[in-house]
Amino acid sequence: MPVYEVPNLRNLVYELTGKDLITTQEWGVDELRIALNLAKEFKWVAHYYGVSKIPPILERKTFFMLFFAGSTRTRAAFEAGMTYLGGHAQYIGAQETRIGEGEAVKDVAAMYERYGHGLGVRILDKAIDYKHGAGNQLIREVAKHVRIPVINMADDQFHPTQALADYMTFEEVFPNPRGKKYVIMWAYSPVVRGPCSINEDLLMFTRMGVDVTVVYPPGYDLFPDIVEWAKENARNSGSVLEFSNDYKEALRGAHAVFPRNWASRTLQELGYSKYGQEELKNYEKFKDWRVTKNLMDLMDKSGVLMHVMPVFRNSEADDEVVDSPRSVLYEQAENGLWTKMAVLALTMAGLK
């Protein structure tokens, strides 16, 4: 049992103690709902009473964060979250370890298990040459060798705490989200980006009964295993899942649009080092794939712009859209703090 009794945290449970979070798809819908409810409770306490009123349920506990790839929001949110919960988050750049010098991942993971109470890993994009499955494989290798919870802070396929934040934001805007339309739109970018947030939002939103349309130019379809998972989710939740190559039609009546570039399957199979320049040349054909005010006008009147950030302004979405009252990007980024805190609390509070 934990040291602190926290009757004011109604949504804190201990059944998830020690559970890994590598993708939301591997948590039950009831477990995802618990995490969302606890995130909302943390946000409510912080906004109405201040962060000092959040119980220090992770006091004297350490969350190690192993970063193979850079971060603007994820690192900051995990660090702030551990501070709010009374614990400590320790940043470790992979280049500062001996992993690149031949030390086995198994041995590194075993030491972090002995030193701390949780381990986050972030490995994607440039760190793995954009190769499909490479980052996820490493995280699963780490998880296989430790008993403490392993949290995926973003790999080449999944970004679970981001998906929780995205759905939390959508539910704040639309308190009755079932049957609402969420559009995941491929958008032009001057750089190549991996599909982790695309995949994770597709899986999360279909799990929760939201109608999802994925729209992209020819050649940018998602991997079949992710699509099959999403189709199964939609069947189970009763949501509608559609795929399209016509972004104007896809946006008609939509309640939210998430415009983001993602790499083609060809690039993810061959790697950026072999196919990157060809990919960027191909992108130039689709510069019109960006969210403008005119496109927003096709959406439901209450429709909003969503994005995991960083958003490439005037490429993925125009400035006037990003800065408009219909943009909830900063709210979405803030909710990443509360969902990460919820995951940390649920998986670590019950540990000795």
BELDA-V941418 format. One record per residue. RES is the residue in three letters. PHI is phi in degrees with one decimal (none if undefined). D_FIRST is the distance of its C-alpha to the first C-alpha in Angstrom with 2 decimals. Layout:
BEGIN
res:RES phi:PHI d_first:D_FIRST
res:RES phi:PHI d_first:D_FIRST
END
This chain:
BEGIN
res:MET phi:none d_first:0.00
res:PRO phi:-70.4 d_first:3.82
res:VAL phi:-68.6 d_first:6.65
res:TYR phi:-98.3 d_first:8.67
res:GLU phi:-85.9 d_first:9.21
res:VAL phi:-129.0 d_first:11.68
res:PRO phi:-62.3 d_first:13.70
res:ASN phi:-77.5 d_first:16.58
res:LEU phi:-93.6 d_first:15.17
res:ARG phi:-68.9 d_first:16.08
res:ASN phi:-104.0 d_first:15.97
res:LEU phi:-85.6 d_first:12.57
res:VAL phi:-124.4 d_first:10.97
res:TYR phi:-116.0 d_first:8.59
res:GLU phi:-68.8 d_first:11.35
res:LEU phi:-97.5 d_first:13.08
res:THR phi:-55.0 d_first:10.71
res:GLY phi:80.2 d_first:13.34
res:LYS phi:-78.8 d_first:16.21
res:ASP phi:-71.3 d_first:19.52
res:LEU phi:-127.9 d_first:21.71
res:ILE phi:-102.8 d_first:25.27
res:THR phi:-153.2 d_first:26.97
res:THR phi:-61.3 d_first:26.12
res:GLN phi:-62.4 d_first:28.14
res:GLU phi:-96.3 d_first:25.39
res:TRP phi:-107.0 d_first:22.84
res:GLY phi:-70.7 d_first:23.54
res:VAL phi:-59.5 d_first:25.14
res:ASP phi:-65.6 d_first:22.28
res:GLU phi:-69.9 d_first:19.85
res:LEU phi:-63.6 d_first:22.43
res:ARG phi:-65.7 d_first:22.70
res:ILE phi:-60.1 d_first:19.01
res:ALA phi:-62.4 d_first:19.46
res:LEU phi:-64.4 d_first:22.70
res:ASN phi:-65.9 d_first:21.44
res:LEU phi:-68.7 d_first:18.65
res:ALA phi:-59.5 d_first:21.40
res:LYS phi:-64.4 d_first:23.68
res:GLU phi:-68.0 d_first:21.25
res:PHE phi:-58.7 d_first:20.82
res:LYS phi:-63.4 d_first:24.61
res:TRP phi:-64.4 d_first:25.24
res:VAL phi:-60.5 d_first:23.19
res:ALA phi:-63.5 d_first:24.89
res:HIS phi:-73.9 d_first:28.32
res:TYR phi:-95.9 d_first:28.33
res:TYR phi:-122.5 d_first:26.37
res:GLY phi:96.8 d_first:26.22
res:VAL phi:-66.7 d_first:23.64
res:SER phi:-65.5 d_first:22.76
res:LYS phi:-90.4 d_first:21.04
res:ILE phi:-77.0 d_first:18.57
res:PRO phi:-59.9 d_first:15.20
res:PRO phi:-79.6 d_first:14.55
res:ILE phi:-72.8 d_first:11.21
res:LEU phi:-113.0 d_first:12.51
res:GLU phi:-57.8 d_first:13.90
res:ARG phi:66.7 d_first:15.15
res:LYS phi:-110.9 d_first:14.56
res:THR phi:-119.9 d_first:17.79
res:PHE phi:-112.3 d_first:19.20
res:PHE phi:-83.1 d_first:22.47
res:MET phi:-121.8 d_first:25.22
res:LEU phi:-97.6 d_first:28.07
res:PHE phi:-108.1 d_first:31.12
res:PHE phi:-94.1 d_first:34.23
res:ALA phi:-136.3 d_first:35.55
res:GLY phi:-69.2 d_first:35.93
res:SER phi:-158.0 d_first:34.12
res:THR phi:-99.8 d_first:34.87
res:ARG phi:-100.6 d_first:32.00
res:THR phi:-62.1 d_first:29.23
res:ARG phi:-61.0 d_first:28.70
res:ALA phi:-61.0 d_first:29.03
res:ALA phi:-68.8 d_first:26.58
res:PHE phi:-64.7 d_first:23.80
res:GLU phi:-65.6 d_first:24.49
res:ALA phi:-62.4 d_first:24.64
res:GLY phi:-60.8 d_first:21.50
res:MET phi:-64.7 d_first:19.44
res:THR phi:-63.5 d_first:21.21
res:TYR phi:-59.9 d_first:20.44
res:LEU phi:-90.9 d_first:16.70
res:GLY phi:89.7 d_first:16.99
res:GLY phi:-106.6 d_first:17.13
res:HIS phi:-134.7 d_first:20.19
res:ALA phi:-107.2 d_first:22.14
res:GLN phi:-111.7 d_first:24.73
res:TYR phi:-79.9 d_first:27.88
res:ILE phi:-132.7 d_first:29.62
res:GLY phi:-75.4 d_first:33.03
res:ALA phi:-56.8 d_first:33.79
res:GLN phi:-68.2 d_first:37.20
res:GLU phi:-89.9 d_first:35.63
res:THR phi:-97.4 d_first:34.07
res:ARG phi:-99.1 d_first:36.04
res:ILE phi:-58.8 d_first:35.42
res:GLY phi:-73.0 d_first:38.95
res:GLU phi:-105.4 d_first:40.38
res:GLY phi:109.1 d_first:39.42
res:GLU phi:-69.7 d_first:35.87
res:ALA phi:-69.4 d_first:34.03
res:VAL phi:-57.2 d_first:31.30
res:LYS phi:-55.9 d_first:29.28
res:ASP phi:-70.6 d_first:29.48
res:VAL phi:-62.7 d_first:28.58
res:ALA phi:-59.6 d_first:25.49
res:ALA phi:-61.3 d_first:24.36
res:MET phi:-70.8 d_first:24.64
res:TYR phi:-64.7 d_first:22.67
res:GLU phi:-62.7 d_first:19.81
res:ARG phi:-75.7 d_first:19.95
res:TYR phi:-88.5 d_first:20.35
res:GLY phi:-140.9 d_first:17.80
res:HIS phi:-118.0 d_first:14.94
res:GLY phi:-162.6 d_first:17.27
res:LEU phi:-138.4 d_first:21.01
res:GLY phi:-103.3 d_first:23.46
res:VAL phi:-132.7 d_first:27.02
res:ARG phi:-127.2 d_first:30.13
res:ILE phi:-150.0 d_first:33.32
res:LEU phi:-160.0 d_first:36.17
res:ASP phi:51.9 d_first:39.84
res:LYS phi:-60.1 d_first:41.83
res:ALA phi:-64.7 d_first:39.31
res:ILE phi:-128.0 d_first:40.09
res:ASP phi:57.9 d_first:43.62
res:TYR phi:64.0 d_first:42.31
res:LYS phi:-72.9 d_first:42.15
res:HIS phi:-61.8 d_first:40.45
res:GLY phi:93.5 d_first:37.35
res:ALA phi:-66.4 d_first:37.34
res:GLY phi:-69.0 d_first:34.40
res:ASN phi:-62.2 d_first:32.25
res:GLN phi:-62.3 d_first:33.10
res:LEU phi:-65.1 d_first:31.88
res:ILE phi:-62.9 d_first:28.49
res:ARG phi:-68.4 d_first:28.07
res:GLU phi:-65.9 d_first:29.20
res:VAL phi:-60.4 d_first:26.51
res:ALA phi:-61.5 d_first:23.80
res:LYS phi:-67.0 d_first:25.24
res:HIS phi:-107.9 d_first:24.63
res:VAL phi:-130.7 d_first:21.06
res:ARG phi:-98.7 d_first:17.56
res:ILE phi:-71.8 d_first:16.19
res:PRO phi:-66.9 d_first:17.01
res:VAL phi:-108.1 d_first:20.70
res:ILE phi:-111.3 d_first:21.98
res:ASN phi:-76.8 d_first:25.69
res:MET phi:-93.0 d_first:27.17
res:ALA phi:120.9 d_first:30.51
res:ASP phi:-126.9 d_first:32.59
res:ASP phi:-70.7 d_first:36.01
res:GLN phi:-118.4 d_first:34.82
res:PHE phi:-137.9 d_first:31.63
res:HIS phi:-147.4 d_first:29.88
res:PRO phi:-64.5 d_first:26.94
res:THR phi:-68.7 d_first:25.48
res:GLN phi:-68.2 d_first:29.12
res:ALA phi:-62.8 d_first:29.68
res:LEU phi:-61.1 d_first:26.73
res:ALA phi:-65.5 d_first:28.34
res:ASP phi:-64.3 d_first:31.75
res:TYR phi:-68.0 d_first:30.83
res:MET phi:-57.1 d_first:28.95
res:THR phi:-64.7 d_first:32.19
res:PHE phi:-59.9 d_first:34.36
res:GLU phi:-71.3 d_first:32.44
res:GLU phi:-68.0 d_first:32.80
res:VAL phi:-73.7 d_first:36.54
res:PHE phi:-125.2 d_first:36.86
res:PRO phi:-58.4 d_first:34.40
res:ASN phi:-116.6 d_first:35.86
res:PRO phi:-76.8 d_first:35.91
res:ARG phi:-60.1 d_first:36.76
res:GLY phi:88.0 d_first:40.36
res:LYS phi:-74.8 d_first:40.65
res:LYS phi:-109.5 d_first:42.23
res:TYR phi:-112.9 d_first:40.58
res:VAL phi:-106.9 d_first:43.04
res:ILE phi:-97.4 d_first:42.06
res:MET phi:-116.9 d_first:45.29
res:TRP phi:-61.6 d_first:46.47
res:ALA phi:-135.8 d_first:48.00
res:TYR phi:-64.5 d_first:50.27
res:SER phi:-147.8 d_first:48.94
res:PRO phi:-77.0 d_first:50.82
res:VAL phi:-130.7 d_first:48.09
res:VAL phi:-86.6 d_first:46.34
res:ARG phi:-131.5 d_first:42.75
res:GLY phi:-79.0 d_first:40.36
res:PRO phi:-98.3 d_first:39.09
res:CYS phi:-58.1 d_first:35.28
res:SER phi:-72.7 d_first:34.87
res:ILE phi:-62.3 d_first:37.66
res:ASN phi:-58.8 d_first:36.07
res:GLU phi:-68.6 d_first:32.61
res:ASP phi:-65.7 d_first:34.00
res:LEU phi:-57.1 d_first:36.21
res:LEU phi:-71.0 d_first:33.33
res:MET phi:-65.5 d_first:30.97
res:PHE phi:-69.6 d_first:33.68
res:THR phi:-69.3 d_first:35.10
res:ARG phi:-62.4 d_first:31.69
res:MET phi:-94.6 d_first:31.46
res:GLY phi:87.0 d_first:35.00
res:VAL phi:-86.3 d_first:36.90
res:ASP phi:-74.0 d_first:40.44
res:VAL phi:-123.9 d_first:40.81
res:THR phi:-119.4 d_first:44.05
res:VAL phi:-106.9 d_first:44.22
res:VAL phi:-124.9 d_first:47.57
res:TYR phi:-158.8 d_first:48.98
res:PRO phi:-72.3 d_first:52.34
res:PRO phi:-55.0 d_first:53.67
res:GLY phi:98.1 d_first:51.97
res:TYR phi:-116.9 d_first:48.55
res:ASP phi:-69.8 d_first:46.99
res:LEU phi:-83.9 d_first:43.40
res:PHE phi:-66.7 d_first:42.48
res:PRO phi:-58.7 d_first:42.82
res:ASP phi:-66.1 d_first:39.30
res:ILE phi:-67.6 d_first:37.81
res:VAL phi:-61.9 d_first:40.46
res:GLU phi:-64.6 d_first:39.80
res:TRP phi:-58.4 d_first:36.09
res:ALA phi:-63.9 d_first:37.07
res:LYS phi:-63.4 d_first:39.66
res:GLU phi:-63.9 d_first:37.20
res:ASN phi:-58.1 d_first:34.81
res:ALA phi:-63.5 d_first:37.76
res:ARG phi:-62.1 d_first:38.80
res:ASN phi:-71.9 d_first:35.39
res:SER phi:-94.6 d_first:34.96
res:GLY phi:82.1 d_first:38.65
res:SER phi:-86.4 d_first:39.22
res:VAL phi:-104.1 d_first:42.44
res:LEU phi:-120.5 d_first:42.53
res:GLU phi:-133.0 d_first:45.77
res:PHE phi:-126.1 d_first:47.19
res:SER phi:-150.4 d_first:50.26
res:ASN phi:-114.2 d_first:52.60
res:ASP phi:-118.2 d_first:53.87
res:TYR phi:-70.3 d_first:51.71
res:LYS phi:-65.9 d_first:53.88
res:GLU phi:-66.9 d_first:53.62
res:ALA phi:-62.5 d_first:49.88
res:LEU phi:-83.1 d_first:49.31
res:ARG phi:-63.3 d_first:51.30
res:GLY phi:75.2 d_first:49.15
res:ALA phi:-70.0 d_first:45.94
res:HIS phi:-96.4 d_first:43.12
res:ALA phi:-156.7 d_first:41.77
res:VAL phi:-128.7 d_first:43.09
res:PHE phi:-119.3 d_first:41.27
res:PRO phi:-91.9 d_first:44.13
res:ARG phi:-153.9 d_first:43.21
res:ASN phi:-70.0 d_first:45.04
res:TRP phi:-143.7 d_first:43.80
res:ALA phi:-68.0 d_first:45.47
res:SER phi:-69.5 d_first:47.66
res:ARG phi:-61.8 d_first:46.75
res:THR phi:-60.7 d_first:49.68
res:LEU phi:-64.3 d_first:48.29
res:GLN phi:-66.4 d_first:44.82
res:GLU phi:-83.0 d_first:46.55
res:LEU phi:-91.0 d_first:49.01
res:GLY phi:97.6 d_first:47.09
res:TYR phi:-65.0 d_first:48.11
res:SER phi:-59.1 d_first:50.19
res:LYS phi:-97.4 d_first:52.49
res:TYR phi:-125.8 d_first:52.50
res:GLY phi:-58.2 d_first:51.34
res:GLN phi:-67.8 d_first:54.80
res:GLU phi:-63.7 d_first:55.86
res:GLU phi:-61.0 d_first:52.76
res:LEU phi:-63.9 d_first:53.53
res:LYS phi:-63.5 d_first:57.15
res:ASN phi:-66.3 d_first:56.05
res:TYR phi:-56.6 d_first:53.89
res:GLU phi:-61.4 d_first:57.09
res:LYS phi:-71.7 d_first:58.25
res:PHE phi:-122.8 d_first:55.44
res:LYS phi:-65.1 d_first:55.54
res:ASP phi:-78.6 d_first:55.99
res:TRP phi:-81.6 d_first:52.48
res:ARG phi:-148.0 d_first:50.89
res:VAL phi:-87.2 d_first:49.80
res:THR phi:-113.6 d_first:52.54
res:LYS phi:-60.9 d_first:53.11
res:ASN phi:-62.0 d_first:55.44
res:LEU phi:-68.4 d_first:52.76
res:MET phi:-60.9 d_first:50.30
res:ASP phi:-68.3 d_first:53.05
res:LEU phi:-77.5 d_first:52.93
res:MET phi:-80.1 d_first:49.33
res:ASP phi:-55.4 d_first:48.19
res:LYS phi:-60.0 d_first:48.96
res:SER phi:-95.1 d_first:45.27
res:GLY phi:-64.7 d_first:44.57
res:VAL phi:-126.8 d_first:42.70
res:LEU phi:-92.7 d_first:42.62
res:MET phi:-123.8 d_first:39.31
res:HIS phi:-165.9 d_first:38.68
res:VAL phi:-77.2 d_first:35.86
res:MET phi:63.3 d_first:38.03
res:PRO phi:-72.9 d_first:39.89
res:VAL phi:-93.5 d_first:42.60
res:PHE phi:-87.6 d_first:46.08
res:ARG phi:-64.6 d_first:48.15
res:ASN phi:65.5 d_first:51.53
res:SER phi:-120.1 d_first:50.68
res:GLU phi:-76.1 d_first:47.75
res:ALA phi:-152.6 d_first:48.29
res:ASP phi:-70.3 d_first:50.89
res:ASP phi:-51.8 d_first:50.15
res:GLU phi:-65.2 d_first:51.21
res:VAL phi:-84.5 d_first:48.61
res:VAL phi:-60.3 d_first:45.73
res:ASP phi:-95.2 d_first:46.53
res:SER phi:-85.2 d_first:47.28
res:PRO phi:-63.0 d_first:45.36
res:ARG phi:-87.6 d_first:44.59
res:SER phi:-95.3 d_first:42.45
res:VAL phi:-119.6 d_first:38.66
res:LEU phi:-62.8 d_first:38.01
res:TYR phi:-72.2 d_first:36.45
res:GLU phi:-63.6 d_first:34.19
res:GLN phi:-62.7 d_first:33.16
res:ALA phi:-64.8 d_first:32.48
res:GLU phi:-62.0 d_first:30.38
res:ASN phi:-63.7 d_first:28.27
res:GLY phi:-60.8 d_first:27.51
res:LEU phi:-63.5 d_first:25.44
res:TRP phi:-70.4 d_first:23.32
res:THR phi:-71.2 d_first:22.88
res:LYS phi:-65.3 d_first:21.91
res:MET phi:-60.4 d_first:19.31
res:ALA phi:-62.6 d_first:17.93
res:VAL phi:-64.5 d_first:17.85
res:LEU phi:-59.7 d_first:16.22
res:ALA phi:-64.8 d_first:13.41
res:LEU phi:-67.3 d_first:12.93
res:THR phi:-92.6 d_first:13.18
res:MET phi:-119.1 d_first:11.47
res:ALA phi:-61.8 d_first:8.78
res:GLY phi:-85.7 d_first:6.09
res:LEU phi:-78.4 d_first:8.01
res:LYS phi:-77.7 d_first:7.94
END
